[in-house]
Amino acid sequence: MAPPLLNLDGIKLTFGGTPLLDGAALTASAGDKIALVGRNGSGKSTLLKIAAGLIEPQDGEVFRQPSATVRYLPQMPDMEGFATVRA
């Protein structure tokens, strides 16, 4: 097995006193394909934002291989100025 490019372990994050992530874990190695499946509001996007370094967890460990690049593409990107397609 290849060493992990990304490892999240014991991730905890609360919003407004409500736990959103409570001990979440994710490991990804080169060549892995990952799907996050869950109800709206269950923390999928938040976990990906933590993986990309956009949000810091309140607890837990985040490891990103220094040679790895982790990016997050928002569900609703700001398309201001790019809304028209021209031929």
N, CA, C and O atoms as a Maestro MAE file, in Angstrom:
{
 s_m_m2io_version
 :::
 2.0.0
}

f_m_ct {
 s_m_title
 :::
 protein
 m_atom[348] {
  # First column is atom index #
  i_m_mmod_type
  r_m_x_coord
  r_m_y_coord
  r_m_z_coord
  i_m_residue_number
  s_m_chain_name
  s_m_pdb_residue_name
  s_m_pdb_atom_name
  i_m_atomic_number
  :::
  1 25 0.840 -1.182 0.000 1 A "MET " " N  " 7
  2 3 0.000 0.000 0.000 1 A "MET " " CA " 6
  3 2 0.884 1.244 0.000 1 A "MET " " C  " 6
  4 15 1.879 1.317 0.720 1 A "MET " " O  " 8
  5 25 0.497 2.223 -0.827 2 A "ALA " " N  " 7
  6 3 1.252 3.467 -0.925 2 A "ALA " " CA " 6
  7 2 1.054 4.301 0.340 2 A "ALA " " C  " 6
  8 15 -0.003 4.240 0.968 2 A "ALA " " O  " 8
  9 25 2.069 5.078 0.710 3 A "PRO " " N  " 7
  10 3 1.898 5.945 1.882 3 A "PRO " " CA " 6
  11 2 0.814 6.989 1.601 3 A "PRO " " C  " 6
  12 15 0.614 7.376 0.450 3 A "PRO " " O  " 8
  13 25 0.122 7.443 2.632 4 A "PRO " " N  " 7
  14 3 -0.968 8.399 2.400 4 A "PRO " " CA " 6
  15 2 -0.461 9.763 1.939 4 A "PRO " " C  " 6
  16 15 0.565 10.257 2.408 4 A "PRO " " O  " 8
  17 25 -1.207 10.356 1.011 5 A "LEU " " N  " 7
  18 3 -0.967 11.743 0.619 5 A "LEU " " CA " 6
  19 2 -1.701 12.682 1.566 5 A "LEU " " C  " 6
  20 15 -1.300 13.825 1.784 5 A "LEU " " O  " 8
  21 25 -2.800 12.154 2.123 6 A "LEU " " N  " 7
  22 3 -3.641 12.926 3.030 6 A "LEU " " CA " 6
  23 2 -4.156 12.000 4.116 6 A "LEU " " C  " 6
  24 15 -4.621 10.897 3.831 6 A "LEU " " O  " 8
  25 25 -4.072 12.447 5.362 7 A "ASN " " N  " 7
  26 3 -4.625 11.670 6.466 7 A "ASN " " CA " 6
  27 2 -5.286 12.622 7.462 7 A "ASN " " C  " 6
  28 15 -4.638 13.506 8.022 7 A "ASN " " O  " 8
  29 25 -6.580 12.423 7.670 8 A "LEU " " N  " 7
  30 3 -7.333 13.166 8.673 8 A "LEU " " CA " 6
  31 2 -7.760 12.156 9.719 8 A "LEU " " C  " 6
  32 15 -8.302 11.105 9.378 8 A "LEU " " O  " 8
  33 25 -7.526 12.457 10.985 9 A "ASP " " N  " 7
  34 3 -7.851 11.491 12.035 9 A "ASP " " CA " 6
  35 2 -8.413 12.205 13.259 9 A "ASP " " C  " 6
  36 15 -7.824 13.169 13.749 9 A "ASP " " O  " 8
  37 25 -9.547 11.729 13.745 10 A "GLY " " N  " 7
  38 3 -10.151 12.284 14.956 10 A "GLY " " CA " 6
  39 2 -10.612 13.718 14.799 10 A "GLY " " C  " 6
  40 15 -10.577 14.492 15.756 10 A "GLY " " O  " 8
  41 25 -11.047 14.081 13.597 11 A "ILE " " N  " 7
  42 3 -11.423 15.464 13.311 11 A "ILE " " CA " 6
  43 2 -12.724 15.825 14.027 11 A "ILE " " C  " 6
  44 15 -13.734 15.132 13.907 11 A "ILE " " O  " 8
  45 25 -12.669 16.930 14.775 12 A "LYS " " N  " 7
  46 3 -13.850 17.425 15.486 12 A "LYS " " CA " 6
  47 2 -14.053 18.891 15.140 12 A "LYS " " C  " 6
  48 15 -13.109 19.680 15.098 12 A "LYS " " O  " 8
  49 25 -15.321 19.234 14.893 13 A "LEU " " N  " 7
  50 3 -15.674 20.615 14.595 13 A "LEU " " CA " 6
  51 2 -17.135 20.828 14.966 13 A "LEU " " C  " 6
  52 15 -17.997 20.022 14.615 13 A "LEU " " O  " 8
  53 25 -17.406 21.916 15.675 14 A "THR " " N  " 7
  54 3 -18.785 22.252 16.034 14 A "THR " " CA " 6
  55 2 -19.122 23.630 15.494 14 A "THR " " C  " 6
  56 15 -18.254 24.497 15.390 14 A "THR " " O  " 8
  57 25 -20.387 23.825 15.153 15 A "PHE " " N  " 7
  58 3 -20.901 25.130 14.743 15 A "PHE " " CA " 6
  59 2 -22.088 25.445 15.630 15 A "PHE " " C  " 6
  60 15 -23.056 24.686 15.662 15 A "PHE " " O  " 8
  61 25 -22.027 26.552 16.349 16 A "GLY " " N  " 7
  62 3 -23.132 26.954 17.204 16 A "GLY " " CA " 6
  63 2 -23.456 25.950 18.290 16 A "GLY " " C  " 6
  64 15 -24.618 25.807 18.673 16 A "GLY " " O  " 8
  65 25 -22.454 25.254 18.792 17 A "GLY " " N  " 7
  66 3 -22.665 24.283 19.853 17 A "GLY " " CA " 6
  67 2 -23.104 22.906 19.376 17 A "GLY " " C  " 6
  68 15 -23.176 21.970 20.172 17 A "GLY " " O  " 8
  69 25 -23.399 22.772 18.082 18 A "THR " " N  " 7
  70 3 -23.821 21.487 17.528 18 A "THR " " CA " 6
  71 2 -22.635 20.812 16.855 18 A "THR " " C  " 6
  72 15 -22.019 21.407 15.971 18 A "THR " " O  " 8
  73 25 -22.295 19.576 17.251 19 A "PRO " " N  " 7
  74 3 -21.184 18.880 16.592 19 A "PRO " " CA " 6
  75 2 -21.508 18.596 15.130 19 A "PRO " " C  " 6
  76 15 -22.535 17.992 14.819 19 A "PRO " " O  " 8
  77 25 -20.626 19.035 14.238 20 A "LEU " " N  " 7
  78 3 -20.770 18.734 12.816 20 A "LEU " " CA " 6
  79 2 -19.909 17.528 12.470 20 A "LEU " " C  " 6
  80 15 -20.358 16.606 11.791 20 A "LEU " " O  " 8
  81 25 -18.673 17.544 12.941 21 A "LEU " " N  " 7
  82 3 -17.764 16.410 12.774 21 A "LEU " " CA " 6
  83 2 -17.297 15.993 14.160 21 A "LEU " " C  " 6
  84 15 -16.846 16.828 14.944 21 A "LEU " " O  " 8
  85 25 -17.402 14.718 14.461 22 A "ASP " " N  " 7
  86 3 -17.043 14.227 15.791 22 A "ASP " " CA " 6
  87 2 -16.217 12.954 15.652 22 A "ASP " " C  " 6
  88 15 -16.743 11.845 15.737 22 A "ASP " " O  " 8
  89 25 -14.909 13.132 15.435 23 A "GLY " " N  " 7
  90 3 -14.019 11.980 15.286 23 A "GLY " " CA " 6
  91 2 -13.913 11.479 13.863 23 A "GLY " " C  " 6
  92 15 -13.603 10.308 13.644 23 A "GLY " " O  " 8
  93 25 -14.167 12.349 12.881 24 A "ALA " " N  " 7
  94 3 -14.116 11.949 11.471 24 A "ALA " " CA " 6
  95 2 -12.695 11.578 11.065 24 A "ALA " " C  " 6
  96 15 -11.722 12.118 11.592 24 A "ALA " " O  " 8
  97 25 -12.593 10.647 10.120 25 A "ALA " " N  " 7
  98 3 -11.290 10.205 9.619 25 A "ALA " " CA " 6
  99 2 -11.371 10.004 8.111 25 A "ALA " " C  " 6
  100 15 -12.404 9.598 7.578 25 A "ALA " " O  " 8
  101 25 -10.266 10.294 7.435 26 A "LEU " " N  " 7
  102 3 -10.168 10.102 5.990 26 A "LEU " " CA " 6
  103 2 -8.705 9.899 5.647 26 A "LEU " " C  " 6
  104 15 -7.845 10.652 6.101 26 A "LEU " " O  " 8
  105 25 -8.424 8.887 4.850 27 A "THR " " N  " 7
  106 3 -7.066 8.647 4.362 27 A "THR " " CA " 6
  107 2 -7.124 8.485 2.855 27 A "THR " " C  " 6
  108 15 -7.982 7.771 2.337 27 A "THR " " O  " 8
  109 25 -6.213 9.148 2.146 28 A "ALA " " N  " 7
  110 3 -6.153 9.046 0.691 28 A "ALA " " CA " 6
  111 2 -4.710 8.852 0.262 28 A "ALA " " C  " 6
  112 15 -3.820 9.596 0.673 28 A "ALA " " O  " 8
  113 25 -4.492 7.845 -0.568 29 A "SER " " N  " 7
  114 3 -3.175 7.570 -1.138 29 A "SER " " CA " 6
  115 2 -3.232 7.813 -2.640 29 A "SER " " C  " 6
  116 15 -4.318 7.944 -3.204 29 A "SER " " O  " 8
  117 25 -2.087 7.876 -3.286 30 A "ALA " " N  " 7
  118 3 -2.020 8.086 -4.731 30 A "ALA " " CA " 6
  119 2 -2.875 7.043 -5.445 30 A "ALA " " C  " 6
  120 15 -2.803 5.852 -5.142 30 A "ALA " " O  " 8
  121 25 -3.677 7.500 -6.387 31 A "GLY " " N  " 7
  122 3 -4.522 6.608 -7.170 31 A "GLY " " CA " 6
  123 2 -5.871 6.305 -6.556 31 A "GLY " " C  " 6
  124 15 -6.720 5.698 -7.208 31 A "GLY " " O  " 8
  125 25 -6.088 6.715 -5.310 32 A "ASP " " N  " 7
  126 3 -7.381 6.463 -4.661 32 A "ASP " " CA " 6
  127 2 -8.481 7.294 -5.308 32 A "ASP " " C  " 6
  128 15 -8.256 8.414 -5.767 32 A "ASP " " O  " 8
  129 25 -9.657 6.722 -5.332 33 A "LYS " " N  " 7
  130 3 -10.866 7.434 -5.730 33 A "LYS " " CA " 6
  131 2 -11.782 7.427 -4.514 33 A "LYS " " C  " 6
  132 15 -12.024 6.377 -3.918 33 A "LYS " " O  " 8
  133 25 -12.289 8.595 -4.148 34 A "ILE " " N  " 7
  134 3 -13.048 8.734 -2.912 34 A "ILE " " CA " 6
  135 2 -14.405 9.358 -3.211 34 A "ILE " " C  " 6
  136 15 -14.503 10.289 -4.011 34 A "ILE " " O  " 8
  137 25 -15.435 8.851 -2.577 35 A "ALA " " N  " 7
  138 3 -16.772 9.444 -2.650 35 A "ALA " " CA " 6
  139 2 -17.245 9.707 -1.227 35 A "ALA " " C  " 6
  140 15 -17.189 8.821 -0.374 35 A "ALA " " O  " 8
  141 25 -17.705 10.912 -0.979 36 A "LEU " " N  " 7
  142 3 -18.315 11.248 0.309 36 A "LEU " " CA " 6
  143 2 -19.818 11.308 0.090 36 A "LEU " " C  " 6
  144 15 -20.309 12.111 -0.703 36 A "LEU " " O  " 8
  145 25 -20.531 10.466 0.789 37 A "VAL " " N  " 7
  146 3 -21.976 10.362 0.619 37 A "VAL " " CA " 6
  147 2 -22.647 10.623 1.960 37 A "VAL " " C  " 6
  148 15 -22.242 10.066 2.981 37 A "VAL " " O  " 8
  149 25 -23.658 11.460 1.958 38 A "GLY " " N  " 7
  150 3 -24.387 11.736 3.189 38 A "GLY " " CA " 6
  151 2 -25.467 12.771 2.965 38 A "GLY " " C  " 6
  152 15 -25.547 13.387 1.903 38 A "GLY " " O  " 8
  153 25 -26.290 12.955 3.967 39 A "ARG " " N  " 7
  154 3 -27.372 13.936 3.897 39 A "ARG " " CA " 6
  155 2 -26.811 15.352 3.852 39 A "ARG " " C  " 6
  156 15 -25.665 15.601 4.227 39 A "ARG " " O  " 8
  157 25 -27.647 16.269 3.386 40 A "ASN " " N  " 7
  158 3 -27.285 17.683 3.425 40 A "ASN " " CA " 6
  159 2 -27.016 18.088 4.867 40 A "ASN " " C  " 6
  160 15 -27.764 17.730 5.777 40 A "ASN " " O  " 8
  161 25 -25.940 18.837 5.061 41 A "GLY " " N  " 7
  162 3 -25.610 19.320 6.396 41 A "GLY " " CA " 6
  163 2 -24.866 18.328 7.265 41 A "GLY " " C  " 6
  164 15 -24.674 18.575 8.456 41 A "GLY " " O  " 8
  165 25 -24.437 17.196 6.687 42 A "SER " " N  " 7
  166 3 -23.759 16.179 7.498 42 A "SER " " CA " 6
  167 2 -22.253 16.408 7.619 42 A "SER " " C  " 6
  168 15 -21.581 15.675 8.344 42 A "SER " " O  " 8
  169 25 -21.704 17.423 6.915 43 A "GLY " " N  " 7
  170 3 -20.294 17.762 7.077 43 A "GLY " " CA " 6
  171 2 -19.379 17.347 5.938 43 A "GLY " " C  " 6
  172 15 -18.159 17.447 6.073 43 A "GLY " " O  " 8
  173 25 -19.925 16.887 4.824 44 A "LYS " " N  " 7
  174 3 -19.092 16.445 3.700 44 A "LYS " " CA " 6
  175 2 -18.209 17.574 3.171 44 A "LYS " " C  " 6
  176 15 -16.993 17.418 3.059 44 A "LYS " " O  " 8
  177 25 -18.824 18.706 2.849 45 A "SER " " N  " 7
  178 3 -18.061 19.843 2.323 45 A "SER " " CA " 6
  179 2 -17.090 20.379 3.363 45 A "SER " " C  " 6
  180 15 -15.972 20.769 3.026 45 A "SER " " O  " 8
  181 25 -17.503 20.402 4.605 46 A "THR " " N  " 7
  182 3 -16.636 20.880 5.682 46 A "THR " " CA " 6
  183 2 -15.405 19.996 5.812 46 A "THR " " C  " 6
  184 15 -14.299 20.504 5.999 46 A "THR " " O  " 8
  185 25 -15.578 18.687 5.715 47 A "LEU " " N  " 7
  186 3 -14.438 17.774 5.788 47 A "LEU " " CA " 6
  187 2 -13.474 18.031 4.629 47 A "LEU " " C  " 6
  188 15 -12.258 18.006 4.819 47 A "LEU " " O  " 8
  189 25 -14.007 18.279 3.436 48 A "LEU " " N  " 7
  190 3 -13.149 18.572 2.287 48 A "LEU " " CA " 6
  191 2 -12.440 19.913 2.453 48 A "LEU " " C  " 6
  192 15 -11.291 20.056 2.035 48 A "LEU " " O  " 8
  193 25 -13.102 20.890 3.053 49 A "LYS " " N  " 7
  194 3 -12.452 22.179 3.316 49 A "LYS " " CA " 6
  195 2 -11.316 22.018 4.321 49 A "LYS " " C  " 6
  196 15 -10.284 22.677 4.199 49 A "LYS " " O  " 8
  197 25 -11.495 21.158 5.299 50 A "ILE " " N  " 7
  198 3 -10.416 20.866 6.249 50 A "ILE " " CA " 6
  199 2 -9.267 20.188 5.521 50 A "ILE " " C  " 6
  200 15 -8.105 20.523 5.747 50 A "ILE " " O  " 8
  201 25 -9.579 19.241 4.653 51 A "ALA " " N  " 7
  202 3 -8.541 18.543 3.887 51 A "ALA " " CA " 6
  203 2 -7.727 19.521 3.050 51 A "ALA " " C  " 6
  204 15 -6.515 19.358 2.908 51 A "ALA " " O  " 8
  205 25 -8.391 20.543 2.490 52 A "ALA " " N  " 7
  206 3 -7.717 21.527 1.647 52 A "ALA " " CA " 6
  207 2 -7.038 22.632 2.453 52 A "ALA " " C  " 6
  208 15 -6.334 23.464 1.881 52 A "ALA " " O  " 8
  209 25 -7.240 22.654 3.771 53 A "GLY " " N  " 7
  210 3 -6.610 23.673 4.605 53 A "GLY " " CA " 6
  211 2 -7.369 24.983 4.663 53 A "GLY " " C  " 6
  212 15 -6.816 25.993 5.100 53 A "GLY " " O  " 8
  213 25 -8.630 24.992 4.231 54 A "LEU " " N  " 7
  214 3 -9.429 26.211 4.269 54 A "LEU " " CA " 6
  215 2 -10.074 26.442 5.628 54 A "LEU " " C  " 6
  216 15 -10.403 27.575 5.978 54 A "LEU " " O  " 8
  217 25 -10.255 25.371 6.395 55 A "ILE " " N  " 7
  218 3 -10.821 25.425 7.743 55 A "ILE " " CA " 6
  219 2 -9.921 24.594 8.652 55 A "ILE " " C  " 6
  220 15 -9.453 23.526 8.258 55 A "ILE " " O  " 8
  221 25 -9.683 25.078 9.853 56 A "GLU " " N  " 7
  222 3 -8.925 24.311 10.841 56 A "GLU " " CA " 6
  223 2 -9.901 23.582 11.761 56 A "GLU " " C  " 6
  224 15 -10.867 24.181 12.234 56 A "GLU " " O  " 8
  225 25 -9.660 22.300 12.018 57 A "PRO " " N  " 7
  226 3 -10.534 21.589 12.955 57 A "PRO " " CA " 6
  227 2 -10.267 22.054 14.383 57 A "PRO " " C  " 6
  228 15 -9.195 22.577 14.685 57 A "PRO " " O  " 8
  229 25 -11.245 21.859 15.252 58 A "GLN " " N  " 7
  230 3 -11.062 22.195 16.661 58 A "GLN " " CA " 6
  231 2 -10.223 21.143 17.367 58 A "GLN " " C  " 6
  232 15 -9.575 21.427 18.374 58 A "GLN " " O  " 8
  233 25 -10.238 19.931 16.836 59 A "ASP " " N  " 7
  234 3 -9.435 18.847 17.397 59 A "ASP " " CA " 6
  235 2 -9.160 17.840 16.291 59 A "ASP " " C  " 6
  236 15 -9.861 17.802 15.280 59 A "ASP " " O  " 8
  237 25 -8.139 17.034 16.496 60 A "GLY " " N  " 7
  238 3 -7.786 16.007 15.528 60 A "GLY " " CA " 6
  239 2 -6.496 16.341 14.804 60 A "GLY " " C  " 6
  240 15 -5.925 17.418 14.976 60 A "GLY " " O  " 8
  241 25 -6.053 15.402 13.997 61 A "GLU " " N  " 7
  242 3 -4.788 15.553 13.278 61 A "GLU " " CA " 6
  243 2 -5.025 15.613 11.777 61 A "GLU " " C  " 6
  244 15 -5.810 14.845 11.222 61 A "GLU " " O  " 8
  245 25 -4.324 16.551 11.131 62 A "VAL " " N  " 7
  246 3 -4.377 16.696 9.682 62 A "VAL " " CA " 6
  247 2 -2.960 16.534 9.154 62 A "VAL " " C  " 6
  248 15 -2.053 17.257 9.566 62 A "VAL " " O  " 8
  249 25 -2.767 15.584 8.243 63 A "PHE " " N  " 7
  250 3 -1.466 15.403 7.606 63 A "PHE " " CA " 6
  251 2 -1.652 15.481 6.100 63 A "PHE " " C  " 6
  252 15 -2.470 14.763 5.524 63 A "PHE " " O  " 8
  253 25 -0.880 16.364 5.466 64 A "ARG " " N  " 7
  254 3 -0.821 16.445 4.012 64 A "ARG " " CA " 6
  255 2 0.626 16.213 3.608 64 A "ARG " " C  " 6
  256 15 1.526 16.904 4.086 64 A "ARG " " O  " 8
  257 25 0.850 15.255 2.742 65 A "GLN " " N  " 7
  258 3 2.197 15.011 2.231 65 A "GLN " " CA " 6
  259 2 2.701 16.329 1.627 65 A "GLN " " C  " 6
  260 15 1.985 16.942 0.835 65 A "GLN " " O  " 8
  261 25 3.906 16.777 1.978 66 A "PRO " " N  " 7
  262 3 4.393 18.060 1.464 66 A "PRO " " CA " 6
  263 2 4.369 18.158 -0.064 66 A "PRO " " C  " 6
  264 15 4.219 19.251 -0.610 66 A "PRO " " O  " 8
  265 25 4.514 17.039 -0.747 67 A "SER " " N  " 7
  266 3 4.507 17.058 -2.213 67 A "SER " " CA " 6
  267 2 3.089 17.048 -2.793 67 A "SER " " C  " 6
  268 15 2.923 17.190 -4.004 67 A "SER " " O  " 8
  269 25 2.065 16.883 -1.948 68 A "ALA " " N  " 7
  270 3 0.681 16.787 -2.422 68 A "ALA " " CA " 6
  271 2 0.023 18.166 -2.458 68 A "ALA " " C  " 6
  272 15 0.321 19.032 -1.635 68 A "ALA " " O  " 8
  273 25 -0.863 18.351 -3.410 69 A "THR " " N  " 7
  274 3 -1.671 19.556 -3.506 69 A "THR " " CA " 6
  275 2 -3.124 19.158 -3.311 69 A "THR " " C  " 6
  276 15 -3.644 18.313 -4.039 69 A "THR " " O  " 8
  277 25 -3.777 19.763 -2.333 70 A "VAL " " N  " 7
  278 3 -5.190 19.482 -2.065 70 A "VAL " " CA " 6
  279 2 -5.958 20.768 -2.331 70 A "VAL " " C  " 6
  280 15 -5.662 21.811 -1.748 70 A "VAL " " O  " 8
  281 25 -6.946 20.684 -3.214 71 A "ARG " " N  " 7
  282 3 -7.760 21.849 -3.569 71 A "ARG " " CA " 6
  283 2 -9.228 21.552 -3.300 71 A "ARG " " C  " 6
  284 15 -9.640 20.393 -3.242 71 A "ARG " " O  " 8
  285 25 -10.003 22.603 -3.138 72 A "TYR " " N  " 7
  286 3 -11.436 22.480 -2.913 72 A "TYR " " CA " 6
  287 2 -12.164 23.306 -3.966 72 A "TYR " " C  " 6
  288 15 -11.892 24.497 -4.117 72 A "TYR " " O  " 8
  289 25 -13.085 22.685 -4.693 73 A "LEU " " N  " 7
  290 3 -13.929 23.389 -5.652 73 A "LEU " " CA " 6
  291 2 -15.311 23.531 -5.028 73 A "LEU " " C  " 6
  292 15 -15.981 22.528 -4.785 73 A "LEU " " O  " 8
  293 25 -15.749 24.760 -4.766 74 A "PRO " " N  " 7
  294 3 -17.039 24.945 -4.105 74 A "PRO " " CA " 6
  295 2 -18.204 24.412 -4.941 74 A "PRO " " C  " 6
  296 15 -18.143 24.370 -6.169 74 A "PRO " " O  " 8
  297 25 -19.263 24.010 -4.243 75 A "GLN " " N  " 7
  298 3 -20.465 23.539 -4.924 75 A "GLN " " CA " 6
  299 2 -21.102 24.647 -5.753 75 A "GLN " " C  " 6
  300 15 -21.641 24.396 -6.830 75 A "GLN " " O  " 8
  301 25 -21.037 25.849 -5.253 76 A "MET " " N  " 7
  302 3 -21.623 27.003 -5.935 76 A "MET " " CA " 6
  303 2 -20.514 28.036 -6.176 76 A "MET " " C  " 6
  304 15 -20.432 29.027 -5.449 76 A "MET " " O  " 8
  305 25 -19.657 27.817 -7.191 77 A "PRO " " N  " 7
  306 3 -18.546 28.748 -7.409 77 A "PRO " " CA " 6
  307 2 -19.044 30.125 -7.844 77 A "PRO " " C  " 6
  308 15 -20.100 30.250 -8.465 77 A "PRO " " O  " 8
  309 25 -18.279 31.140 -7.511 78 A "ASP " " N  " 7
  310 3 -18.597 32.504 -7.917 78 A "ASP " " CA " 6
  311 2 -18.264 32.635 -9.403 78 A "ASP " " C  " 6
  312 15 -17.094 32.644 -9.786 78 A "ASP " " O  " 8
  313 25 -19.291 32.736 -10.226 79 A "MET " " N  " 7
  314 3 -19.096 32.807 -11.674 79 A "MET " " CA " 6
  315 2 -19.242 34.234 -12.199 79 A "MET " " C  " 6
  316 15 -19.411 34.441 -13.401 79 A "MET " " O  " 8
  317 25 -19.179 35.207 -11.308 80 A "GLU " " N  " 7
  318 3 -19.307 36.606 -11.704 80 A "GLU " " CA " 6
  319 2 -18.299 36.917 -12.804 80 A "GLU " " C  " 6
  320 15 -17.097 36.701 -12.643 80 A "GLU " " O  " 8
  321 25 -18.808 37.427 -13.923 81 A "GLY " " N  " 7
  322 3 -17.934 37.755 -15.044 81 A "GLY " " CA " 6
  323 2 -17.686 36.591 -15.988 81 A "GLY " " C  " 6
  324 15 -17.045 36.768 -17.024 81 A "GLY " " O  " 8
  325 25 -18.180 35.399 -15.652 82 A "PHE " " N  " 7
  326 3 -17.971 34.224 -16.494 82 A "PHE " " CA " 6
  327 2 -19.291 33.542 -16.848 82 A "PHE " " C  " 6
  328 15 -19.293 32.391 -17.285 82 A "PHE " " O  " 8
  329 25 -20.415 34.240 -16.664 83 A "ALA " " N  " 7
  330 3 -21.731 33.617 -16.833 83 A "ALA " " CA " 6
  331 2 -22.158 33.476 -18.293 83 A "ALA " " C  " 6
  332 15 -23.101 32.738 -18.579 83 A "ALA " " O  " 8
  333 25 -21.495 34.157 -19.218 84 A "THR " " N  " 7
  334 3 -21.881 34.106 -20.624 84 A "THR " " CA " 6
  335 2 -20.879 33.275 -21.409 84 A "THR " " C  " 6
  336 15 -19.667 33.465 -21.309 84 A "THR " " O  " 8
  337 25 -21.417 32.349 -22.193 85 A "VAL " " N  " 7
  338 3 -20.570 31.534 -23.071 85 A "VAL " " CA " 6
  339 2 -20.621 32.151 -24.455 85 A "VAL " " C  " 6
  340 15 -21.701 32.419 -24.981 85 A "VAL " " O  " 8
  341 25 -19.472 32.374 -25.036 86 A "ARG " " N  " 7
  342 3 -19.409 32.967 -26.381 86 A "ARG " " CA " 6
  343 2 -18.707 32.008 -27.317 86 A "ARG " " C  " 6
  344 15 -17.736 31.345 -26.953 86 A "ARG " " O  " 8
  345 25 -19.220 31.952 -28.526 87 A "ALA " " N  " 7
  346 3 -18.641 31.061 -29.542 87 A "ALA " " CA " 6
  347 2 -17.477 31.724 -30.226 87 A "ALA " " C  " 6
  348 15 -16.861 31.130 -31.111 87 A "ALA " " O  " 8
  :::
 }
 m_bond[347] {
  # First column is bond index #
  i_m_from
  i_m_to
  i_m_order
  :::
  1 1 2 1
  2 2 3 1
  3 3 4 2
  4 3 5 1
  5 5 6 1
  6 6 7 1
  7 7 8 2
  8 7 9 1
  9 9 10 1
  10 10 11 1
  11 11 12 2
  12 11 13 1
  13 13 14 1
  14 14 15 1
  15 15 16 2
  16 15 17 1
  17 17 18 1
  18 18 19 1
  19 19 20 2
  20 19 21 1
  21 21 22 1
  22 22 23 1
  23 23 24 2
  24 23 25 1
  25 25 26 1
  26 26 27 1
  27 27 28 2
  28 27 29 1
  29 29 30 1
  30 30 31 1
  31 31 32 2
  32 31 33 1
  33 33 34 1
  34 34 35 1
  35 35 36 2
  36 35 37 1
  37 37 38 1
  38 38 39 1
  39 39 40 2
  40 39 41 1
  41 41 42 1
  42 42 43 1
  43 43 44 2
  44 43 45 1
  45 45 46 1
  46 46 47 1
  47 47 48 2
  48 47 49 1
  49 49 50 1
  50 50 51 1
  51 51 52 2
  52 51 53 1
  53 53 54 1
  54 54 55 1
  55 55 56 2
  56 55 57 1
  57 57 58 1
  58 58 59 1
  59 59 60 2
  60 59 61 1
  61 61 62 1
  62 62 63 1
  63 63 64 2
  64 63 65 1
  65 65 66 1
  66 66 67 1
  67 67 68 2
  68 67 69 1
  69 69 70 1
  70 70 71 1
  71 71 72 2
  72 71 73 1
  73 73 74 1
  74 74 75 1
  75 75 76 2
  76 75 77 1
  77 77 78 1
  78 78 79 1
  79 79 80 2
  80 79 81 1
  81 81 82 1
  82 82 83 1
  83 83 84 2
  84 83 85 1
  85 85 86 1
  86 86 87 1
  87 87 88 2
  88 87 89 1
  89 89 90 1
  90 90 91 1
  91 91 92 2
  92 91 93 1
  93 93 94 1
  94 94 95 1
  95 95 96 2
  96 95 97 1
  97 97 98 1
  98 98 99 1
  99 99 100 2
  100 99 101 1
  101 101 102 1
  102 102 103 1
  103 103 104 2
  104 103 105 1
  105 105 106 1
  106 106 107 1
  107 107 108 2
  108 107 109 1
  109 109 110 1
  110 110 111 1
  111 111 112 2
  112 111 113 1
  113 113 114 1
  114 114 115 1
  115 115 116 2
  116 115 117 1
  117 117 118 1
  118 118 119 1
  119 119 120 2
  120 119 121 1
  121 121 122 1
  122 122 123 1
  123 123 124 2
  124 123 125 1
  125 125 126 1
  126 126 127 1
  127 127 128 2
  128 127 129 1
  129 129 130 1
  130 130 131 1
  131 131 132 2
  132 131 133 1
  133 133 134 1
  134 134 135 1
  135 135 136 2
  136 135 137 1
  137 137 138 1
  138 138 139 1
  139 139 140 2
  140 139 141 1
  141 141 142 1
  142 142 143 1
  143 143 144 2
  144 143 145 1
  145 145 146 1
  146 146 147 1
  147 147 148 2
  148 147 149 1
  149 149 150 1
  150 150 151 1
  151 151 152 2
  152 151 153 1
  153 153 154 1
  154 154 155 1
  155 155 156 2
  156 155 157 1
  157 157 158 1
  158 158 159 1
  159 159 160 2
  160 159 161 1
  161 161 162 1
  162 162 163 1
  163 163 164 2
  164 163 165 1
  165 165 166 1
  166 166 167 1
  167 167 168 2
  168 167 169 1
  169 169 170 1
  170 170 171 1
  171 171 172 2
  172 171 173 1
  173 173 174 1
  174 174 175 1
  175 175 176 2
  176 175 177 1
  177 177 178 1
  178 178 179 1
  179 179 180 2
  180 179 181 1
  181 181 182 1
  182 182 183 1
  183 183 184 2
  184 183 185 1
  185 185 186 1
  186 186 187 1
  187 187 188 2
  188 187 189 1
  189 189 190 1
  190 190 191 1
  191 191 192 2
  192 191 193 1
  193 193 194 1
  194 194 195 1
  195 195 196 2
  196 195 197 1
  197 197 198 1
  198 198 199 1
  199 199 200 2
  200 199 201 1
  201 201 202 1
  202 202 203 1
  203 203 204 2
  204 203 205 1
  205 205 206 1
  206 206 207 1
  207 207 208 2
  208 207 209 1
  209 209 210 1
  210 210 211 1
  211 211 212 2
  212 211 213 1
  213 213 214 1
  214 214 215 1
  215 215 216 2
  216 215 217 1
  217 217 218 1
  218 218 219 1
  219 219 220 2
  220 219 221 1
  221 221 222 1
  222 222 223 1
  223 223 224 2
  224 223 225 1
  225 225 226 1
  226 226 227 1
  227 227 228 2
  228 227 229 1
  229 229 230 1
  230 230 231 1
  231 231 232 2
  232 231 233 1
  233 233 234 1
  234 234 235 1
  235 235 236 2
  236 235 237 1
  237 237 238 1
  238 238 239 1
  239 239 240 2
  240 239 241 1
  241 241 242 1
  242 242 243 1
  243 243 244 2
  244 243 245 1
  245 245 246 1
  246 246 247 1
  247 247 248 2
  248 247 249 1
  249 249 250 1
  250 250 251 1
  251 251 252 2
  252 251 253 1
  253 253 254 1
  254 254 255 1
  255 255 256 2
  256 255 257 1
  257 257 258 1
  258 258 259 1
  259 259 260 2
  260 259 261 1
  261 261 262 1
  262 262 263 1
  263 263 264 2
  264 263 265 1
  265 265 266 1
  266 266 267 1
  267 267 268 2
  268 267 269 1
  269 269 270 1
  270 270 271 1
  271 271 272 2
  272 271 273 1
  273 273 274 1
  274 274 275 1
  275 275 276 2
  276 275 277 1
  277 277 278 1
  278 278 279 1
  279 279 280 2
  280 279 281 1
  281 281 282 1
  282 282 283 1
  283 283 284 2
  284 283 285 1
  285 285 286 1
  286 286 287 1
  287 287 288 2
  288 287 289 1
  289 289 290 1
  290 290 291 1
  291 291 292 2
  292 291 293 1
  293 293 294 1
  294 294 295 1
  295 295 296 2
  296 295 297 1
  297 297 298 1
  298 298 299 1
  299 299 300 2
  300 299 301 1
  301 301 302 1
  302 302 303 1
  303 303 304 2
  304 303 305 1
  305 305 306 1
  306 306 307 1
  307 307 308 2
  308 307 309 1
  309 309 310 1
  310 310 311 1
  311 311 312 2
  312 311 313 1
  313 313 314 1
  314 314 315 1
  315 315 316 2
  316 315 317 1
  317 317 318 1
  318 318 319 1
  319 319 320 2
  320 319 321 1
  321 321 322 1
  322 322 323 1
  323 323 324 2
  324 323 325 1
  325 325 326 1
  326 326 327 1
  327 327 328 2
  328 327 329 1
  329 329 330 1
  330 330 331 1
  331 331 332 2
  332 331 333 1
  333 333 334 1
  334 334 335 1
  335 335 336 2
  336 335 337 1
  337 337 338 1
  338 338 339 1
  339 339 340 2
  340 339 341 1
  341 341 342 1
  342 342 343 1
  343 343 344 2
  344 343 345 1
  345 345 346 1
  346 346 347 1
  347 347 348 2
  :::
 }
}
